[in-house]
Amino acid sequence: MKKSLYILLASLLVSSFLNAQNLDDALRFNKRELTGTSRSLGMANAFGSLGGDLTGISINPAGIAVYRTSEFAFTPSISLNQSKTNYMGLADKDDKYAFPFNQVGGVATNKPMREKEKGLISTHFGLTYTRTADFNENTSMFMGRGVQDYYDASGYPTQLNTLLNNIVWDANGQAPESFKNREYFAYEAYLFDPVEEGSYEYFSQYEDIDADGYIFDRNVNGIDQYNIIERSGYSGEYGLTFGANISHVLLLGASLNFQTYRFEQKESFREVNNNSFVPSGPEDVNYFDAYNKLSQKGFGVNGKFGLIVNLFPIRLGASFHTPTFYNIDEKFNKGISSYFIDYRSFDKPFEHGEFSYDYRTPYRAQGSISMILGKFGLLSFDYEMTDHTSSKFSSSRFATNIKDANEAIKTTMKVTHDFKAGLEIKPVPYLAIRAGGAYFDSPLKKEFIGQELTKWMATGGIGVRSKNFFFDVAYAYKFNKDNYYIDTVSDQSLLHGLSFTDPVALEYRNHQASFTFGWKF
């Protein structure tokens, strides 16, 4: 197959960038999950009024003033993300393991030389890292079984249902050196050829030419279609926290936090040859992918302020988190890769685009109440309000499109109300048994997406403590549903000509186990 000349159109890069600033990005930048120390995770992070925990101080910085000693701890974990999909009765599933490091950090406690019960009892400084979100997941959607194209008696296509033959139909009448976008990708991946040398009529891997030189369809058994999404990455927070204990009644805290963000996604529309071709041969395509890749990295800053009022045995807590002010660097490319039965493979990506822009996450306000049940245990309840409509993209370029993205945020997103509850019981002084639950409100209005994107989590854990060392284990289970729409109509889509009008129904289940090792001194 003759190689065509590569034509790079800057307008395609610009339009792809403009399409990237959407609600999916806003949801990821705003995302916060249950994580941190195993003690906190085992109680569903309901630590807003409890304190005395390295994750608790990232929820309410006043919690640092609960400490009576200094402490260091770290928490490795393992997570399994499972996905199930259904499109018009076609079911599929996938999964992905990840090994995130949930937290590491320490607190230093300073007390005056003479112990006292009134006034300034102690001051505290903490340096912590907490992973705030995990993006690792794989999703496979079965979009079509035995898909075929249809032709009339003269060989003219009357209905094109495969992506490849839609691409070839667009290529007909063009010289190879004029190809751009998906025609160029497919041609460079050896997925179609000219009928004869110098001809501007083409036939695909799903077709062949008979003895009289006419194109005929050999995809008699039909190909299978999938849409596959592979995601990886995380967001995390480095915190500098300061606190003070006043008379053991009023606990104050504030923190300066630095956010890191990394996200990578590859979305591939795949057509698979399942013994589809008659006649068949060793040079037949096995499958090909039309893919888009996205890579985002970001750094941001926020502040947190909080207080806890200790009413013995009741504690009341309140905190406020400022928006995180992110700078995001983004890269993307797209292309088509082909894989043949004889193990040849070809991949010709479009040259990537690189852009930078700013994003402001919503502010968050939290209230909490807990009851200390002597040495036997404790109960805790947290509430959090997040105003997602206050999120905002900004950039000195593409002002009109950025404005449209921000208007979409105000129209489709909403204020959310999240609830968390935790319980800890100590049957003996050195052993603790924990349980918790959490409800996360949908950040999008139901009328725009067809269903509530709420999430439920159940957690549990156990811990053992000695005078100077503690070890905690926690398990968390998360369940949520979603809808996914395949883009076949936008200018940036590689799937023009296909039609998937119904959404794909998604179910996600996440299992996480964490292990905290800690020392007091």
N, C-alpha and C positions, 0 to 999 in steps of 0.2 A: 504494500500500500504506500503510495507516495506521501511524503511528509508535506504538510502545508506550512506556510509562513505564519508565524505567531504575531497576532495583532493585539496589542495591549490598549484597551480603551479606558482612560481615566474615569469617564463617566460611570462605568460599571462599578468601579471601586467606590465612588462617591455614593451611588445609590445603595450599595450594599451596606455602607456605614450608616446611612440614614435609617435603613430598615432595622439596624441592630439596636437602636435606642427604643426599646419597647417595654411592655409590662413584665415580660419574663426577666429582663435585666433588673428592673426595679424590685421584683420579688426576691431575686437572689441577693441583691445588695442589702435588702432589709431583713434577710432571714436570720433568725436566732433560734437555736435548738437547745434541748436539755443536754448538758454535758458537764465537764468539770470533775471534781473529786467524786469518788465512789459514795462517800457519805451523802453528799448533796444530791447526786444522781439517784441514789436509792430512795430519796424522799422527794423526787420530782423537782428538784431545785427550789423547793418552797422554803427558802432561807432568808427572806427579806427582813424578818424581825429577829432571827436567831443569831446570826453572826457566828464568830468563832470557827470559820471554815474558809479556806482559800478561794473556793468558788462563791461562797456567800458574800464575800466582800466585793466581787464583781457585780453582784446583784444590787446590794446596798453597801456602799463603802463604809457606812457607820458600823457595820459588822466587825470591822477590824478592831474596834475598841472593846469587844467582848473578850479578847484574848487576855489571859493572865500570864502567859509565858510566851517565849518565842517558838517558832515552828517552821519546819521545812517539809515539803511533800511533793511527790510526782505521781502521775496517773497514766500509764499506758492502757490501751483498750483494743478491742477487736469488734468490728461491726460487719453485719451481713445485711445487704439491701436486696430485697426480693421484689420483683415486679411481675404482674399478670396483666395481660391486655386482651381485649376482645373487640373485633371489628366485624360487625354484621355476622356474628356466629363463628368467626375465625379466631381461635384462641391461641395465645403464645405466652411464654414466660421466660424470664432471665434472672440472673443474680450477679452480685459482685461483692467480694470481700475487701475490706480495708482495715488498716491497722493504725488509726489515728492516735496521736499523743494528746490526751485530753487536757492536761494541765501540768505545770511545774511552777514552784514559787516558794516564797518564804515570807514570814512576818517577824519583825523585831519589836519587842516590847520594852519600853523604858519606864521605870518606876522611880519615884523620888527615894532618897536614902531612908527617909522615915515613912513608914506605912501610915496612911490616914484614910478616913472614911468620908471626908467631905472635901469639896473643891476638886482640883485636878488630881485624879488618882493615877493616871498613866497616859502616856502618848505612844503612838504606834506608827510604824512605817512598813509598808509591804511592797514587794516586787513580785509580780505574778505574770504568768502566761496562761490563757484559757482559750481553747478552741471553741468558737462560737457557732460554727456550722460546718457540715460535712456534705459535699456535693457528689460523692462517689456513688454512682449507680449506672446500671445498664438496663435498657428497655428495648425489647424486640416486639414489633407489631406485625402480625401476619395480615397482609392487605389483600392478597388475591391468590387463589389456587387454580391452576390450569388455565391461565389467562391467555387468550388468543386474539388475533386480529382477523378481520373479515374482509373479503374481497369479492368483487362481482366477477362475472364470467370472463371479462376481458383482463382480469388481474388488477383492476383499479381498486384501491382500498376504500371500503365503505364505512368501516369503523376500526379505528386504531386504539387498542387498549393497552399495548405495551409501550413502555417508555422509549425503548430503542427505536422502534419503527416510527414513533412520533418525531424523534430527533432526525431520522433519515428523511422523513417527509419535509421537514424544514430545510434540510440540506439540498434537496433536489433543486436544480436550476442555478446553483452557485458553484463557482470555481473553488477548489480546495483552499487556495490562498485567500479567499474572501470569508472563510468560516470564522465565526467568533462564538464565544461562550460555549454552549453545550455541544454544538455541531463540531467545533474544534476539538473539544475534549474527547468525544467519542471517536472521531476520525484518528486522532493520535493514539488512541487505545486499541486500534485495529478492530473496531466493531462494525464498520461498514466500508465498502469498496465501490469504485465506479463500475458500472456495467461493463465498460470497455475503456481502454486507454483514451484519455481525452474527453470522455463523456461526462456530462454534468447530471446524469441520472445515476442513482446509487441503489445498491441492495445491501441488506443488513445480514448479520449472523443468523437471523431468524428466517432468512430467505435463501433462495438459490436460483441459478439460471439454468433453464432446460436446453435441450439440444438446438432449439430454434432461436435461442437468445432471449427468451422471455423470462421475466422474474416470476417465481412461484413461491408460495408460503410453505415452508417445511416445518413450521412450529405446530405440528398436528396434535401433539399431546398437551400443549400449553405450558407456559412457564409459571413459576411462583414468584410473588412479589412480597417484599418485606420493607418495613421502615425501621431502622436500627439507630438508637441513640446511645452513645457512650459518653459518660460524664466523669470528671474527676476534679478534685480541688477541695478547698477549705477556706474558711475565714477564721481569723484568730485575733486575740487582743492581748497586748502587753500593757500592764497597768502599774502605775506608781500611785500608791494609796497612802493617805495620811489620816489619822484618827485620834480622838481624845475621849477619855472616860471621865465624866464629871459626876462625882458623888455616887457612882454606880447606878445613877438614875437616867442621866442624859448622855447618850453616846452620839458623837458627831464624827462624820467622815467625808472626805472628798478625794477624788482620784483624777489623774490625767492619764488618758489611755490612747494607745497607738494601735490602729487596726491594720491588719494585713489581709489581703484577699487574693486568691488565685483560683481561676476557673478555666477548664478546658472542655470543649464539647466537639464531638464529631457525629454528625447526623448523616446517615447513608440510606438512600433508597436503592434496594438490591433486587435485581431480577436474576432468577436461578434456573438453570437448565436441569430439569429433573427427567432425564431421558426424553426430552421434548422433541428432538429433531428427527425427521425421516426425509431423506437419508441422513445418517450421522457419520462423523469422522473424528479422528484424533486431534484435529485442529479446531474443533468446536469450542465456543466459549463455555466455561463452566458457570461463571456468574460475573456480573459487573455491578459496581457501586457508583451512583451519582451522589457526591458527598459535599457537605459544607463543614468547614472547621472554624471554630471560634476559640480564641485564647484571650483571657482578660487577667490583668494584674493590677492591683490597686493598693494604695496606702492612704490612711485617713487618721483623723484625730477627733476625740470627743472628750467631754468631761462628765463626771457623775458627782452628785451630792446627795447625802442622806443623813437621816437621824433615826435613832431607836430610843424609845422611852420605856424604861424598865419599871413596871408597876408591881412586880413580885406577887403572884407568879405569871402575870400577863405581861407580854411585851408587844408594843406597837411599833411598827416601822413604816417609814416613807422614804422614797428616793425619787430623784429625777435624773434622767439621762439626756444630755443634749444630743442633737443630731450628730452623726459622724460626717465629717466633711472629707469626702474621698476625692483623690485624683486617680482616674482609671486610664491605663494604657491598653489598647485593644489591637489585636491582629486577627485577620481572617483570610481564608482562601477557600476555593471550591474547585472541583474537578471531577473527572471520571476515571476510575481504575478498573481494569479488566483482568480476569484470571481464566486461563484456558486449560482444557483437559490435559494437554501435553506439558503442563506446569509453566508455560510462559505467563508472564504478567507484565502489564504496562500501566503507568500512572502519569498523567500529565496535569498537574494542578495549575490553576490560574495563579499568576504572581500575587502575593498577598498584599493587602492594604494595612496600613498602620495609622491609628488615630488616638488622640488623647482628649479627654473631656473630664468634667467634674460632676460629682453626684452628691447630693445631700440626703441622708437617710432621715426617717421621721424621728421626732423626739418621743420619749417614753416616760410615763409616770407610773409609779408602783406604790401600792399600799399593802400592808401585811399585819397579821396578828398571830401570836403563838402563845401557847400555854405550857409552862414548865411543870411537869408532874413530879416534882421532887427528884429523887434519884432513880425513879422508876421509868421515866420516859418523857416524851413531849409530843405536842400536836402543833402543826403550823399550817397557815393558809395565806396564799399570796394572790394578789390581783394586779394585772398590768394593763394599762391603756396605751395603745400605740396609734398615732394619727398618721396613717399611711398617705393620706391626701397631702401632707406637707412635704413629701418627697419631691426632689427636683433635680433634673438634668440641667447642666449649663455648659456652654461652649462659645468661644468667640466666632466659631464658624457655624454655618448651617442654622442660623438663628430661627428661621421659619419652621424647620423640621423639629428642632428642639422644643419650640413653643408648642407644636402639635403633640409631641410626646408628653409634655407636662400637662397639657389639657386632658389627655387621655388618663393620666394618673388621677387628676381631680375628678373626672367623670366616673371612672370604673372602680377606683379603690375607695376604701372607707376607713373609719376608726374601728379598731379591733379591741376586744375585751377578752383577755386570757385569764385562766384560773389554774392554780396549782395547789395541791394539798399533800402534806407529808406527815408520817407517823414514825416515831422511834420508841422502841420498848427495850428496857434493859432488865432481863430476868435475873441477871447477876451483874455485879459492877463492871466486869471486864468484857462483857458480851452485849452487843446491840443488834436488834433485829429491826429492819426498816421496810417501809412500803410507801408508795406515793402514786398519785395520778395527776394528769394534766389535760386540759382542754385548750386548744388553740383555735381561735376564731379565724374565719376566712378573711383574708385581706381584700378580696374582690367581691363586688356586689353580685348577688345571685342572678339578677336579671340580665347580666352581661355574659355569664358563662354557663348558665343552665343548671348549676348545682353549687352547693356550699363546699368550699375547699377547706373544711374543718379538719383538724387532726386530733387524735386521741393518743395518749401515752399512758402506759402502766409501768411502774417501776418497783423494784424491791432490792434488798441488799442485807448484808450482814457485816459486822465489824468486831474486831477484838482489839483491846487496848491494854497496855501496861503503863507504867509511870512515864517512860520516855519514848515508847514506840507504839505505833498503831498500824493496823492493816485492815483495809475495807475492800469489799467486793460488791458490785452492783450489777443489776441487769435491767435493761429498759427495752420496752416493746412499743413501737409506733405503728399506727395504721392510718392511712388516708386514701381517698379516692380523687381522681382528676379526670378531665377530658382533654384530648389532644386532637388538634386539627392539622391535617397535612396541607401545607402551602403548595397549591398548584397554580395560583393565579397571579401572584405578585411578580413584578419585573425581575426580581432577584431569584425566583424559583427556577430550578432545573427541571421541573416536572410539568411544564406546559403540555396541555393535551390530555392529561389524565384527570380523572374526576373522583375525588373522595369527599363527598358532601357531608357525610355523617361523621361525627367525632369518634375517635378511638377511646373506648372506656378503659381507664387505667386503675389498678390497685397496687399500692405500695405497702410493703411490710418491712420494717427495719428492726433488727435485733442487735443490741449493743451490750457487751460485757466490759466492765472496767475494773481496774485493780490499783488501789492507792497504797503507797508505802510512805509513812510519815514518821518524823521524829520531833519530839518536844525538848526544849533545852532552856 
